[in-house]
Every structure is written in structure tokens, then in C-alpha cells.
Amino acid sequence: MHYLLTLFLLSFIVYTSSWPIKRPKLKFNSNDTCCMLAKLNINATNANHGREFFKKLILNNESYKDVNENNICSLMHFFMQEAALNGRPITFSKGMFVLYDSTKQFFNQLMMAKDAQKHGSEEHRSGYFKRLKHFAVSSLKSLFHLKKLNQSVPYAFIYVRGDESSHFRERGISKAQRTATYPAYGMDVTFGCMPNGFGHILFGKLKDLYQNESDPYYGDRIYIKPEEFGLQKFKHYIGHTGKYLKHISRRVICKIEKFQHSVICSKDEAFRENTDTRLAKQWNQILSTISILTETERNSMRLKASKEGIHEIYRQALMFHHDYIQVRDFQKELENKYGYDTRSRKGNEIIFTTEQLLKSSISCESNVFSININHHIQCHVKNKNTTNSVVH
């Protein structure tokens, strides 16, 4: 009898463990009794508007109709406010956001807004060289006063910039497939609206990392990067090209040892998607000590790690940490530096989840905070180790 009861309980546990796990229903934090002081030159009113707009994008199927310059500008104030409250010893000024959206609504709403635009999204001009050709043709039309061919058409707000962003080269498929399936998109915002002199937003979709709905990083993986210049207007195109060439030159120069401690190579942009080169080199060396791997396997793992960054390096480390002490030490080093989200990041980007942003607090608006001092208190700032890494 005891044996039959035990068998029944084991069968019941196995059966119930296979049931699908329901994610808790998302709720928006509507508690406005406390607020966060705005950081940097972030506008608290805009940040609060952006917070409300993010909620709308996630929870309202018709929110794509409200995707416009003002709302997106406020959304960036909200993102930068949340990034500034990261509990780290440095402040956020430039860098990359990566949003893990379990609802799969955020990117979908932006794409619906793109498709609803009256003037399309300029796929026929996507890519640096196609845009340069477009600018040259437009200049010739203006020069020869070809009025019929040179009718002014309003710019699309959301437009295709080209194939996947150079900031995230994760796929081994052809350029044509990347252009069709995973293009990089852009939105131009009036200069002076967003903090820190930004006038453009680069964004796109990355491959999903986890398929289990109960995983905190399940869902769409979206990169969002505020930049100074877009690509639609010629002067912006030139500014963007200049910044890109400067970035490439700096990357090359800073690989030379004698320049690595110079001012030009200072790490003034801590929240970048770039993988820590020291850790990458260290892992490459450790792979050489794992005797059960063939040279072909090592090279394959190194290539994958160089493309996908920290989360792939961490995944590889977990494969061998039981058998090699040097791997265990390296694993601990990764966890000490990046915290809970080691398994979800490429480099030093700011990581958000939908759940985290929906639970965020309002920003303290000066007029409201001073008038209603008895009804608003400043919230205690917590170190969000579960969503942001620690930068050393």
C-alpha cells in the first residue's frame, strides 16, 4: 500500500510539472504617492508622459496610432531616467538599451505605426550607398528645376535604415536575408527635445534568447539606441557618417597598447553594447586549456562568443564549470561584474524588462512636488542588481 501511494504521488508530480506555467497578469504601477528625482538634464514631466506612453504601448492594442515624435521623445526621457537610477557609481549619458518584452507588444506596435504611415518607410532608400545616391539625384533635380520629379514629399517618421545594425552582428545569414528579416529602423526627433543632444533613435529586433515563458528574459529582444544624427536629411547623413568614422578610428587606435591609457581611449561611455575585451581574451585562453575540446570546436565556440558576447561566454562557461576550477573562477568573475543578468547581455548595455518598467515610479515634477509636498515623498532608490550590471 505504501509503495502504491508513493508511485501515485510521483506520477502526480511528474504529470503536474508538465502543465504550462501561466505568467502573472501585468499590472501598471499607479502608486503616485512617491516619486523619483529626475537625473541629468531629464525633464520629469516628459519622463512621466513617457512612462504612461510605455504602459499604453504594452497594454493597448490601438496605441500604434499614437506613435509620434512627441511621444517617442518622452519615451526616451523615461528610458534615460530609469537608466540613471541604476545604482552604479557612474551616470548614464550615452549607450544602448535592450528591452526584453514578454508581451511582444512594444516592437509590434512600432511596426504597425510604420505600416500605417502615409508615406511608407523608405525601404527603397535603405542602406548608406542607396541614400547617398538619393541625395545626389535629388540635388540634380533641384539644379535643373524638374518640378514634376522633385515634388516635396514629407519624410516618414519611422524608416528603414538598412540591414541589421552594426552594433549587433549576431546572425550568420546573408545581407539580403538580414535586410528582409531583421532591418535596422530609425526615427528622427527634433534636436533639443531629447536629453544630451540626441536627435535620432536607432532600433531593431534581435533574436530571442529564451523560449520558456516563465523565464524573466522571455519574449522580444529589442535594441534602442539614442544617437545624434539620423540618415534622412543630407546634413544628418554627413554628421552620422562623421561620427561613425570617428568611432571606427577610435576602436582601431585603442587596440594599440600605447594608446590604451590615453584620453581618446577613456571609457566615458560605460553603457555600450561592446563586450569587455579583457574578459573575451581571458575566455579564449581558458578554452585552450579544456582538453576534451578539439581545435575545431574551440574555434567554433570562440566565433560564437565574439558575435554574441557575454551571454554566450557565460553559457559556454556553465558547460565546464563542474570539471575545471579555472572555469568556476571565471564564472564567478562574470557574475560579480554583471550580476543576475549575466545570462542575458552582450556587453555593458542597459537592460530593461517590461515588468520592471511597468513597476517604475513617477518622476518628481517640480511644480507638483512643491505644491503637494504632503502627498508625495521621494522613493527609496534601490540597487537593481536583477536588471542592471555593475560597471567597474
N, C-alpha and C positions, 0 to 999 in steps of 0.2 A: 504493500500500500504506500509506504514511504517513497519507494522507488518510482511508482506511478505518479505520485504527486509532484516529485522533483522533475520528472520528464515533462509533465504538463506545464509547470512553471517555466521551464527552459523553452519549450515550444512557444508559449505565450510571449515571452520576452523577445525571442527571435522574430516572431510574426509582427509584433507591435513596433519593433525597431525599424522595420521596413516601411512603416507608414510615412507619407510625406510630411515634412515639417512646415507648418504654416508660419510665415513671417508675421510678426505683430503689425497691426494696422498702424500706418504712420500718422503721427499727430504733430501739429504745429504748436510750438511753444507760444502761447498767447499771454503768458505772465509778464505784464509790463510794470510790475512793481519795483523792479530793479533794472539797472542799465549799465552798460559798459562805456567808459570814457573813450572817445574817438582817438585814434592814433595817427601819427604823422600829419599829413595835410588832408586827411579823410574828412569828408563832410558827413556829419552824423545824420542829418536829415536824409541825404541821399542814401546812406548806408541802410537806414531803416526802410526806405522805399524799396531798395534793392532786396532787402530781406523779405518783404511782403511779395515782391515780384517773383523771387525764387520759389516761395510757397505756391504761388499761382501756377508757375510753370510745371511744378511737380503734381499738383492736386487738381488742376482744372484743364480738361481736355481742349477747351477753346482758347487757351492762353496764347497760342501762337499768333493770334490776331493782335496781341499787344506787344509783340517783339518789335521794338523801335529803338531809335538812337538814345532817347532819354532813359528808357527803362533799362537798356543794356549798360549805359553809363552808371546808373545807380547800382546795378548788379555788381559791377566791378568795385565800386566803393564798399559794398557789403563783403565781397570776397577778400579785399585787401584789409578791411577791418578785422575779419576773422583770422587772416594770416598774421596780422600784427599782434594778435592775442595768443601767440604760440608758446609763451612761457620760456622763450630762449633768450640768451644774453645779447642777441643782435636783433635789429628791426628789419621788417620786410620792406624792400623798396622796389626790387626787380626780381623777376623769376617766373616760374611755371606753376600753375595749379593743375592738379589731376583730380577729377571728381569721379568717385565710384557711386554710380546712381542705380540703386537696387530697383527703382520703379521703372527704369528705362524710358522715362518721360522727357527728361531735360533735352537731350540731343534730338529726340523725335519732334519736340515742339519747335526747335530751331529749324529743322529740315522742313517742317510744314510751313513755317513762316517764309523760308526761302522759296518753296514751290508756289506760294501764294503771291509772290511779288509780281507786279505788273510788268516789270522789265527783265524778268529772268534773273539768272545769277552768273552770266557771262562765262559759261563753260568754254565757249569758242575762243576766249582770250586767256584761258588759264595757262600758267607757265610763264617764266621770265622772258623767254625769247618771243613768244606769241604776243605778249603785252608790249614789248619793245617795238615789234612790227606794227601793232595797232597804233602806238603813239606816232610812229613815222608816217603812216598812211593818213592819220588824222591831221598831221601838220601839213602834208601835201594838199589835202582837200581844202584846208583853210587858206593855204597860199594861193591856190588857183580859184578860190571862191566858188567851189562846187556846192551850191546851196542844197540841191536835192540830195546829194550824197553826204552832206555834212550837217544834217539836221541834228540839233542837240537832243540827246536822249538822257533823261535823268539816270544817275548811277544807281545800280542795285545796292541795297543796304547789305545783304549777305551775298557774297560772291565766292566762286571757286578760285583759289589761288594757284593750284597746281596739284601734283600728286602729293603723297604724304609728306608731312613736314620734315625738314632735315634734322629737327630736334629729336625725332623718334623714328629711327630706321629699324623697324622690327621685323619686317616681312621679307621673305626670300622670293617673292613673286616679281613679275616683270613690271616695268614702269607703266605700261599700258593698263595692266590689271590694277595697279595701285591708283592710277588716275581715275579709273572707272568705279572702284570699290571703296577706297579709303583716301579721298582727296583732302587736302587742307583747305579750310574755309577762312574767310576774313570778313571783318566788319569795321568800317571806318566810323569813328566818333569824333565830333568836333573837338579840336585841340583846346585844352583848358577845362574840359568837362571832367575828365578822369584825373586822378592824382598822378603826381610825378611826371607830368609832361607826356603821358601816353595819349595816342590818337588813333590807335588801331588795336583790334583783338584778333589774334590767330587762334583758331580752334579746330578740332577734329576728333575723330574717334579712333581709339586703339583697340587691339584685340582684347577680349575678355580674359581675365586670369583664372577665375574660378566659376564652376558651373553649379555648385551646391548653393541652393537658395538660403540656407542658414548661415553661410559664410558672410562675415562683415564686409568683405570686398567683392561680393557677388554683384553682377549687373554690368551696365555700360561703363566703360572706362574712357573718360573724355579729358583731353588736354585743353587748357585755356591759357593763353599767354598774352598779356598786355604788351604792346610794342609801341614805338614812337610813330612808325610810318607804315602805311599800307601800300597797295600796288595799283590802285585805280587811277590816280592822277599822276602825271609825269613827274612833278616835283616831289611827290611822295615816293614814287618809284626810285628816283635818284637818291633820296635820303635813305631809303631802305637798303639799296644796293651798297651805299657807303658804309652803313652800319654792319652789313653782312661781311664785307671785305675786311673791315676793321676787326671783326670777331674772328675770322679765319686767320688773319695775320697774327693776332694775339695768341691764338691757340698754337700756331707753329713756333712762334718766338718763345713761348713759355715752356715748350718741351726741351729747350736748350738750357742746360743746367745753370749756367752762369747768369741767366736772366730770371730764374725762377723766384728769386727773392727781391726782385726789383719792383718799383711802384706799378709798372704796367701789368705785372702778373699778380697783383694783390687780389685777394678773394673778397672783392667788395659786393659781389652778387652771390650771396650764400645759397639762395634757394633756386638753384638751377637744376635742370634735369641731368646734367653731366654726372657720370659715375665717377666716384673717387678713384683716381688713377693709382694711388698707392695701394688701396685695397685690391684693385683688379690685378695689379702686378703680383701682390702677395699671394692671391689665389692661384694665379698661373704657376707660380713657383711651387705651391703646395701640391698642385695636380701632378707635377713631375715626380713627387715622392710617393704617389699612390701606385704601388707595384702591380695591382691587378688590372690596371688600365693599359690598353695598347696605345701606341702613339697616335693612331687614327682616332681613337675615342677621345684622347686628350685634346687633340686639335679641334674636334667637333664641339666639345664642351667649351673650350676657350672661345670659339667663334660665337656660339650661342650666348655666352656670358657677356661678350663685348657688345652684342647687339641689344640685349635685354636688361643688362645692368644688375643692380643689387638683388632683386627678387630671384633672378636666375642663379646668381652666385650662391645665394642662401639656399636655394633648392638643391643645388649640387652638393653643398656642404652637408646638408642633412642626410645625404645618401651614404656618407662615410664617417660621420661623427662618432659612431659607436666603436669603430675599429682603429681610429687614428687620433692620437692625443693632439697633434698639431691642428687637425681639423676642428676638434672640440674647442681649442683655444681661439681659433679664427672665428668660429660660430659665435662665441661669447663676445668677441670684439665687435662683430656686426650688430649683435643685439644691444650691446652697451651704447653704441653710437646711434642706432636708428630706432631703438625701442620696439614697440609692438608691431609697427607697420613695416618691419624689415622685409616681410614676405610679399609686399605689395608695391614697392617703389623701384624706380630705375636709378635715381640719383638723389639729389637734395631738393627735389620738388616739394611743394606744399601739397599735402594730401587731404582731401575732404571726402566725407561720405554724406549722402543725402540725409541720413538720420542725424548726423552731427549738426548740419546746417539748419535743419528744422528745429533743433533744440537750442539754437543760439539765442542770446539775449539781445535786447534792443540796445542801440547806442544812445548815449546821453545827449539829447539836443539841448543846447544852452538855454533857449527860451523856456522850454518845458521843464527842464531840470531846476531852474531857478524859481519858477512860479510854483511848481508842485513839489517843493523840497520835502514836504512831509509824506508824500505819496511815492516818491522814488528814492531808492537807495542804490549806491554803487554795488554791483555784484562782485563777489569774490572771484578773482582771476585764478583759475586752476591751470596747472601744467598738464596739457592734453597729450600725455605720452601715447595714448592709444591711437591718435590720429596724426601726430606730427613728430618728426625726428628731432634729435638733439644734435646741433651742429657744433663741432669743436673747432 
